[in-house]
Amino acid sequence: MTCTPRLSWEAAHRAVEGAVRKAIDLGARVNVTVVDIGGNPLSFLRMPGAPLHSISISEDKAYTAASFGLATSQWAAELQAQSDALRQGLPLRPRFVMFGGGVPIRLADEVVGGIGVSGASEVQDEACANAGLAAAGLLDK
């Protein structure tokens, strides 16, 4: 019997905290969401002054990263090798995000969730997401 790795709420909270600490270092105000492999929220934090629209964007970045196992910043390049139908249709799907800030979370080489950060630039959002994973000991090696 194999045991499927699961993302704990403790790790999710540490990831959110690490992402927020990076945002503070960058002088940014962000929303951070961590979801499990089913896209269910495990942890969320909105920094005071973070854009309100970015709440749902952080959720959708985490959801996209968890559902496909691919960082949201990688989708533009990924879609270049696909058919016209896929390039045009996939970005229109609800909750699909293809700009930086969403990163899959892996344990034992399995995708177990995602982290999404929104409110700063794409590069800053992704840096915060990766800092969160590093702080929680979840950075993909």
C-alpha positions in Angstrom: 0.0 0.0 0.0 1.5 3.3 -1.0 0.8 6.5 0.8 0.1 9.6 -1.3 1.9 12.6 0.1 -0.3 15.4 1.4 0.3 19.1 2.0 -0.3 19.9 5.6 -2.0 23.0 6.9 1.2 23.8 8.9 3.3 23.8 5.7 0.7 25.9 3.9 0.8 28.5 6.7 4.6 28.6 6.6 4.5 29.1 2.9 2.1 32.0 3.1 4.2 33.6 5.9 7.4 33.2 3.8 5.7 34.8 0.8 4.5 37.7 2.8 7.9 38.3 4.4 9.4 38.4 0.9 6.7 40.9 -0.2 7.6 43.1 2.8 11.3 43.0 1.7 10.2 44.0 -1.8 8.0 46.8 -0.5 4.9 45.1 -2.1 1.5 44.4 -0.8 0.1 41.0 -1.9 -2.5 38.3 -1.4 -1.2 34.8 -1.0 -3.2 31.6 -1.4 -2.1 28.0 -0.9 -4.4 25.2 -2.2 -4.2 21.4 -2.0 -4.2 19.1 -5.1 -8.0 19.4 -5.3 -7.8 23.2 -5.5 -9.2 23.6 -2.0 -7.8 26.5 0.0 -5.5 25.6 2.9 -4.2 29.0 3.8 -4.7 32.6 2.7 -3.5 36.0 3.7 -4.2 39.5 2.4 -1.7 42.1 3.3 -3.3 45.5 4.3 -3.5 47.6 1.1 -3.2 44.7 -1.3 -5.4 45.0 -4.3 -8.9 43.5 -3.8 -9.1 42.0 -7.3 -5.8 40.2 -6.5 -7.6 38.1 -3.9 -9.3 35.9 -6.5 -6.3 36.2 -8.8 -4.0 34.6 -6.1 -6.6 31.9 -5.7 -6.7 31.2 -9.4 -2.9 31.2 -9.8 -2.6 28.6 -7.0 -5.5 26.6 -8.6 -3.8 26.7 -12.1 -0.4 25.7 -10.7 -1.9 22.8 -8.7 -4.1 21.5 -11.5 -1.4 21.4 -14.2 1.8 21.1 -12.1 3.3 24.0 -14.1 4.2 27.5 -12.9 1.8 30.0 -14.3 4.7 32.0 -15.8 5.6 29.1 -18.0 2.3 28.9 -19.9 3.0 31.4 -22.7 6.0 29.4 -23.8 4.2 26.1 -23.2 1.3 27.2 -25.5 3.6 28.1 -28.3 4.1 24.4 -29.1 0.4 23.7 -29.1 -2.4 23.8 -31.7 -4.2 27.1 -32.5 -7.3 25.7 -30.8 -5.5 25.0 -27.6 -3.6 28.4 -27.7 -6.9 30.2 -28.1 -9.2 28.1 -26.0 -7.3 27.2 -22.9 -6.7 30.8 -21.7 -10.5 31.4 -21.9 -11.2 28.7 -19.3 -12.4 29.9 -15.9 -9.7 30.1 -13.2 -6.9 29.6 -15.8 -4.0 32.0 -15.3 -1.0 32.3 -17.6 1.1 35.0 -16.0 3.6 34.8 -13.2 2.8 34.2 -9.5 1.5 30.6 -9.4 3.8 27.8 -8.5 3.0 24.1 -8.0 3.9 22.4 -4.7 5.6 19.0 -4.9 6.3 16.4 -2.3 8.1 13.2 -3.2 7.9 14.3 -6.9 4.1 14.5 -6.8 2.1 17.7 -7.2 0.2 18.1 -3.9 -0.9 21.7 -4.3 -0.1 25.2 -5.5 0.8 28.7 -4.2 -0.5 31.8 -5.8 0.7 35.4 -5.1 -0.9 38.5 -6.6 -0.7 42.2 -6.1 2.8 43.1 -7.2 4.6 42.6 -10.6 4.6 39.2 -12.2 8.3 38.8 -11.3 7.8 39.9 -7.7 4.7 37.7 -7.3 6.7 34.6 -8.5 9.6 35.6 -6.3 7.3 35.8 -3.3 5.7 32.4 -4.2 9.1 30.7 -4.4 10.3 32.4 -1.1 7.2 31.0 0.5 7.9 27.5 -0.7 11.5 27.8 0.5 10.4 29.0 3.9 8.2 26.0 4.2 10.8 23.6 3.0 8.7 22.9 -0.1 10.9 24.4 -2.9 11.0 22.0 -5.8 14.5 20.6 -6.1 
